Amino acid sequence: MKDYELFELGDVSLQSGDILPNAILAYKTFGKLNEDKNNVIVYPTWFAGMHTDNEWLIGNGKALDPEKYFIIVPNMLGNGLSSSPSNTLPPYHQSHFPHISIYDNVRLQHQLVTKKFGITKIALVVGWSLGAVQTFQWGASYPDMVERIAPFGGTAKTRPHAKVVFEGMIAALKADAGWKGGYYKEQPTAGLAAMGRVYAAWGFSQAYYLEQLYQQEGFANLEEYLVDYWDQVFLSFDANNLISMLRTGITGDISANTVYNGNFELALSKITARAMVMPGSTDLFFPPQDNEYETRHMPNATFLPIESNWGHCAGIGQRKQDSECIDERLKQFLLE
């Protein structure tokens, strides 16, 4: 049995000008919406993540406590549960699936929040990685609605270096002869494994590998870690879905819309919500200096790096110390 619900949006006009027919947004909720509808937290998913991957930060006694808050976890478009290349009917299936922007994701999430639940105020939007980019977009797109944002492990705009890494992941996948231009009948497993190898170098820091911290995860040596973990990590995903989400990340920019017309600093200045921005101190995808620049252009932002050698994956919920740091900071933030 599926543990999520579907919000049907009909035919959606995308930022690209394309139409996404019979669009669906998969989501899961935790807790109850109070009478005033002001106990709302929105927690978007990330690249290759699903709502279940966000649950490490949700629970009784945690910052995202279902006893206190109504928590909505919308699945990112392209992740296989919401509208994606793998579940959209021809002629919009596989490589014909239209480009989805961060702006598209947040606009449809806004429809879910307002039309499905009648919510007009959000206490907190929080997210990691591409979920953090969506969090920034919420703040820029709906400044009068969002009271707080807490993006961690992600930036408000994808910088050129991260774009190069994402393109490298796509190139590794497409190099598999089984890719067949995206019209495969069986998943290109060699390409998916190669994508994992590319991600491995960027998902964690140099210090993580130098100090052999993967041994804390039960891997005896580097080769075992790469073969038994990273060569397997994307094999459960659809290749077109992964590329769709990476394309979304490559074009991530909160100002890339008709509201801000590419004026990034203006978009940042319009995020009036209280903001707690938490980069991983050794993140190679979204380095702290990018967030530091962003917070300087936001009127109510605090820059609080997560001190960790786990690189980008300090925000994935695997390392206890990092997870406790994020949770404690969010608890305090929600009290302020």
N, C-alpha and C positions, 0 to 999 in steps of 0.2 A: 504493500500500500504506500502511495506517495504521502509524504508528510508536509506537503506544501499546497498552496492554492494558486489558481490562475485568474488573472484579471484580463479580460478580453477588451481590446482597444479598437477593434475594427481595422479598417485600412488607414495607415498612418503615413502622412507626408513627412519625410525625413529632411534633415538639414541639407543633404546632398541634392535634394530635388526628386529623388526616387520615392517610390511608394513601397511600403512594407505591408503586404496584404494580411488581413486577419491577425494582426499583431497580438501577442500575448506576453504578459509579464508574470513570471512565476515569483511567488513571495511566500514567506512564512512569518507569522506573528507570534509574539510571546507576551504574556500578561494580558491585562484588560485596559481598555480605554476608559479613562475616568469621565465623570459627568461633564466636566468643563473641557474635555478633550485637549488638555494641556500637558499631559504626561507622556509625550510622544518622543521616541528616539528612532531615527532612521539610520540603518546600518548596511550600506550597499556592499555587494560582493566584489571580488577582485579578479584579475586575470586567472583563468582556469579554476576559479573558486566557485563553490555553490553555497547555498545558505547554511548547509551543515558545517562548512569550514569556518563559519563565523561564530559557531556556538561556544567556542572556548572562552569567549569574553562575556557570555550571557549566563546568568544563574543566580540563585538566591544567595544574598550576601555579597554579590559582586556589584560593581558600578552599574552595569546593565542588569538590574534586578527586576525580574518579571512581577515581583510582589509590589513594586513601586511604579514601574514604567510599562507603557505599551510599546513594544519594540517591533519595528517592521524591518524585515530583511528582504529587500528586493534583489532578485537575481539579475546580474548584468546580461544585457542582450548579447547573444552569441555563445552563452555558456552551456547550451544544450537543454536547458529547462525553459527559459524565456525564448522568444523567437530567435532562431539560429539557423545556420545553413543546414544543419542535420535534421531539423524538424519542420522546415518550411516547404510547402509543396511546389512542384515545378510551376512556372519557369523561374522561380526565385530561390531554388535550392542550390546546394553545394557552392560552386564558385560563382553562381549567378546571384548569390545573396548580396543585397545592397550594403553599401558602407554605412556603418553606425558610428555616430560621434558620441563623445561624453555628454554633450549638450542634449542629444536625442535621449540618451539613457535617463538623464535627470528630468527632462521634460515629461517623459512617460511615467516616471516615478511620482512626479508631482500630481499627475492625473490620478494615479492610484491613491495617493494620500488624501487628495481633496474630494474626488468623486466617489470613491469607494467608502471612505471613512468620515468624510465631512470635516476634516482637520484643517484648521487655519493657523495654528501655531505649533512649532516643533521645538522641543526643549534642547535637542542635540542631534546633529548629524555627525556620524563618526565612520571612519573607514580606513583601510590599509591598502597601500599600493595603488592599483587603479581605482580601488574603493576610496582612497584618499583624494584622487583627482575628482571623483564624483562629489566628494564632500566639499571641496573647494567650489565646485560648480554650483552646488546648492546655495552656498553662501553668496555667490555672485549673481545667480539668477533670481533668487527669492530672498533678498535681504530683509524684507519686512516680516517674513514668515519664520525665519530661522533665528533662534536665540543664541545658540552656541554651535561651533563646529570644532571637531578634533580630528584633523587628518594626521595619520601617522604612516611613515614610510612611503610618502608620495608627494608630488609637487603639483602646483596649480597649472603648470605648463610643462610638457615633455621637452626636455632640452635635446640638442642635436646628438650628443653622445649616446643618450638612452635610445634615441631613434635608430642609431647605427646598430646597437645591440639587438633591438627588436627585429630589425631587418635581417641581421645575421641569423637569428633564430628561424625566421621564415625561410631564408635561403637554405639553411641546413635541412629543413623539412622537405622543401621542394626538390632538393637534389636526389631524392629517392625516386627511382624509375617508377615505383608504384604510385607516385603522386598523380600521374596521368592528367595533369592540368587541373586537378581538383575534382575530376569525375571518376574517381576510383570506386570500385565495388567492395574492395577490402582496404582496411586502413594501411597507409604506408608506414609500417612499423619501424623500418630502418631510419626513415626520416624523423619519426617521432622520437626515437632514441637519440638521434643526433641533435635534435632540438634540446633535449634534456642535458646533453653534454655542454652545449653552449650556455644554457641557463646556469649550470652548476658553477661556472667561473664568475658569474656576476651576482648570483643570488646570495652568496656568502662572501666574506671579506678575505683578504690575503692572510690576515692574522688567524682566521678560522682554520685555514689549511695549514699554515705554518705550525700552529699549536695542536694540530690533529684533533680538533674539537669534535669531528665526526665520530671519534671513538666513544664519545659520551652517548651517541645514538646507537651503539652496539656494533659498529663496523671496525674490523681489526686493522685495516690499512686503507690507503687511498684507492687502490684498484678495486677492492671489494666495495667500497662506498660508491664509486662511480658506476660499476657494473650492476650492483644489486639495488641501488637506489635511483640514481639519475638516469640510467638507461631504461628504467621501468616507469618513471614518474608520469610521463605523458601518454603511456600506452592505453590508458582507459578513456582517453579523450578522442573526439573526432577532429581530424586534422583541419578541416575547413573552419570548424568552430574556433580552434586556437588561433588561426590566422585572422579570422574576423575580429577577435578580441585584441590581438596585437595591433591590427590596423586602427582600431579605436584608440589604443594607447599611443600610437605614433602621432596621431593628430590631436592628442589631448592638449587643450588650451582653453581656459575659461573665458578668454576674450574673443575666441574664434566664432563670432555670431554677430547678428545685426544689431544687438544691443550695444556692444563695445567695439565692433569693427576692427578687431585686432589690437586695440590699445590695452595691452596687458596691465600696465601700471594703473590705468583707470579702473579696470575690472577689479583689481586687488583693493583699490581704495574704496570701492563700493561694498566690500564685505564688512558690513557694520556689526555683524554678530561677534560676540566674544569668541576668540579663537585661541586654541592651544595646539600648536603645530609641533609634532614630535617626529623628527627624522631619526633614523638609525645613525649613530655616530660614525659607522663604517660602511654605510650604504653606498654601493657602487652604481646602482640604477638611478637613485634619486639622492645625490649627496647633500649633506647638511647645508652647505653654502648656498644652494639654490633656495632652500626654505628660508634661510636667514635673510636673503634678499627679498623674498616675498613678504615676510612678516614686517619688514621695514616699510612696506607700502600699504600695510593693512592697519586701520585705525585702532583696533582693539585686540591685537595679537600678541601672544607670548610664544617665544621660541625655546623649546625644551627638548633637546636631543636625548635619545635613549642611548645611554652609554653601554655599548655591547660590541663584542667581536663577531657577532652573528650576521653582520652586514644587513642587507635588505630583509633577510628572514628573521630579524629580531622582532618583527611584528606579526609573525605567522602563528604564534601561540604554542611553539614547540619547546622553548626554553623557559623554565619556571621563573627565573629572575626577571627576564624581560617582560613576561606576561604580568607578573605581579606589579612591576613598575608602571605599566600602562594602566592596569586596573586601578591602582591607588591614585594615580594622577586624575583619572576620570572621575573617581569618587569625589575627590576634592573639587574638581571643576564643576560638577553638577550641584555642589553645595553653594558655590559662589554666586 
